[in-house]
Amino acid sequence: MSEPLPHVPTFRTHPVSFVRRSGRLTPAQRKAWDERRREYVVDAPRAIAGTSVDPAWVFDAEATFGRRAPLVVEIGSGQGENIVEAADAHPERDHLAVEVYLPGLAKTIARSAQRRGGAGLANLRLLQVNAAELLETALPAASVAELWVFFPDPWHKSRHHKRRLVTPGFAALAARVLRPGGVWRLATDWAEYGEQMREVGEASADFRNAHGSGAVAPRFEGRVLTAFERKGLAAGRGVTDLEYVRL
């Protein structure tokens, strides 16, 4: 009789917040990926899918960065505008970019490689993983100083709302990895999703609104005005910023 299969998380039985798109790279992205990938990308062992995480694996920030420092994690880092700028501006912190799309990861490497006279940013690493799995098993509890979720896919059609990232379940995962006093920052240019995010944050017993119950936050000065945000503003969509503190 064959041995039973080991238990693995059943994330893929639930909707994920992303759709895998083409991984085609531009020549510049390919060059950055080929030449400097090993400096930046942390290879997480997989479980049941290409972006899954083996539940037995734990990200060791101290070993990865070679020091002990506050850790900032950005979920859905896109092309890296925010996380690269933050890592450059705050060398006293370590930064982890979480993104599933290969071109975004390659572009982030290219951006970082241009900093510090071409030396790049030693306090930046990248992970190509499903964020829910990362937060549930791979990041140690209370290990993150700040968690950023900027402009996640709004999945604006009602039938797709189940795929939205920011839910009560995700708030529980955010609370797990944030240290007491740690900050969860969110932003969206989709008003209805912004309201959902606020409802999630206000309902969580693990967080307090940094600006008062039910309040939105001023624009986070550490967030770069990206081409994506400019496009939303040009289309007449305002941006909702939120800031919650881990109790």
Secondary structure as the mmCIF struct_conf table of DSSP 4:
data_model
#
loop_
_struct_conf.conf_type_id
_struct_conf.id
_struct_conf.beg_label_comp_id
_struct_conf.beg_label_asym_id
_struct_conf.beg_label_seq_id
_struct_conf.end_label_comp_id
_struct_conf.end_label_asym_id
_struct_conf.end_label_seq_id
HELX_LH_PP_P HELX_LH_PP_P1 SER A 2 HIS A 7
HELX_RH_3T_P HELX_RH_3T_P1 PHE A 11 THR A 13
BEND BEND1 HIS A 14 HIS A 14
BEND BEND2 SER A 17 SER A 17
HELX_RH_AL_P HELX_RH_AL_P1 PRO A 27 TYR A 40
STRN STRN1 VAL A 41 VAL A 41
HELX_LH_PP_P HELX_LH_PP_P2 ALA A 44 ARG A 46
BEND BEND3 ALA A 47 ALA A 49
TURN_TY1_P TURN_TY1_P1 GLY A 50 THR A 51
TURN_TY1_P TURN_TY1_P2 PRO A 55 ALA A 56
HELX_RH_AL_P HELX_RH_AL_P2 ALA A 61 PHE A 65
TURN_TY1_P TURN_TY1_P3 GLY A 66 GLY A 66
BEND BEND4 ARG A 67 ARG A 67
STRN STRN2 LEU A 71 ILE A 75
BEND BEND5 GLY A 76 GLY A 76
TURN_TY1_P TURN_TY1_P4 GLY A 78 GLN A 79
BEND BEND6 GLY A 80 GLY A 80
HELX_RH_AL_P HELX_RH_AL_P3 GLU A 81 ALA A 89
TURN_TY1_P TURN_TY1_P5 PRO A 91 GLU A 92
BEND BEND7 ARG A 93 ARG A 93
STRN STRN3 ASP A 94 VAL A 98
BEND BEND8 VAL A 100 VAL A 100
HELX_RH_AL_P HELX_RH_AL_P4 LEU A 102 ALA A 113
TURN_TY1_P TURN_TY1_P6 GLN A 114 GLN A 114
BEND BEND9 ARG A 115 ARG A 115
HELX_RH_3T_P HELX_RH_3T_P2 ARG A 116 GLY A 118
TURN_TY1_P TURN_TY1_P7 ALA A 119 ALA A 119
TURN_TY1_P TURN_TY1_P8 ALA A 122 ASN A 123
STRN STRN4 LEU A 124 LEU A 127
BEND BEND10 VAL A 129 VAL A 129
HELX_RH_AL_P HELX_RH_AL_P5 ALA A 131 GLU A 133
HELX_RH_PI_P HELX_RH_PI_P1 LEU A 134 ALA A 138
BEND BEND11 LEU A 139 LEU A 139
HELX_LH_PP_P HELX_LH_PP_P3 PRO A 140 PRO A 140
TURN_TY1_P TURN_TY1_P9 ALA A 141 ALA A 142
STRN STRN5 VAL A 144 PHE A 150
BEND BEND12 PHE A 151 PHE A 151
BEND BEND13 LYS A 157 LYS A 157
HELX_RH_3T_P HELX_RH_3T_P3 SER A 158 ARG A 163
BEND BEND14 LEU A 165 LEU A 165
BEND BEND15 THR A 167 THR A 167
HELX_RH_AL_P HELX_RH_AL_P6 PRO A 168 VAL A 177
STRN STRN6 LEU A 178 THR A 188
BEND BEND16 ASP A 189 ASP A 189
HELX_RH_AL_P HELX_RH_AL_P7 ALA A 191 ALA A 203
TURN_TY1_P TURN_TY1_P10 ALA A 205 ASP A 206
STRN STRN7 PHE A 207 ASN A 209
TURN_TY1_P TURN_TY1_P11 ALA A 210 HIS A 211
BEND BEND17 GLY A 212 GLY A 212
TURN_TY1_P TURN_TY1_P12 SER A 213 GLY A 214
HELX_LH_PP_P HELX_LH_PP_P4 ALA A 215 VAL A 216
STRN STRN8 ALA A 217 ALA A 217
HELX_LH_PP_P HELX_LH_PP_P5 PRO A 218 PHE A 220
TURN_TY1_P TURN_TY1_P13 GLU A 221 GLY A 222
BEND BEND18 ARG A 223 ARG A 223
HELX_RH_AL_P HELX_RH_AL_P8 ALA A 227 ALA A 234
TURN_TY1_P TURN_TY1_P14 ALA A 235 GLY A 236
STRN STRN9 THR A 240 ARG A 246
#
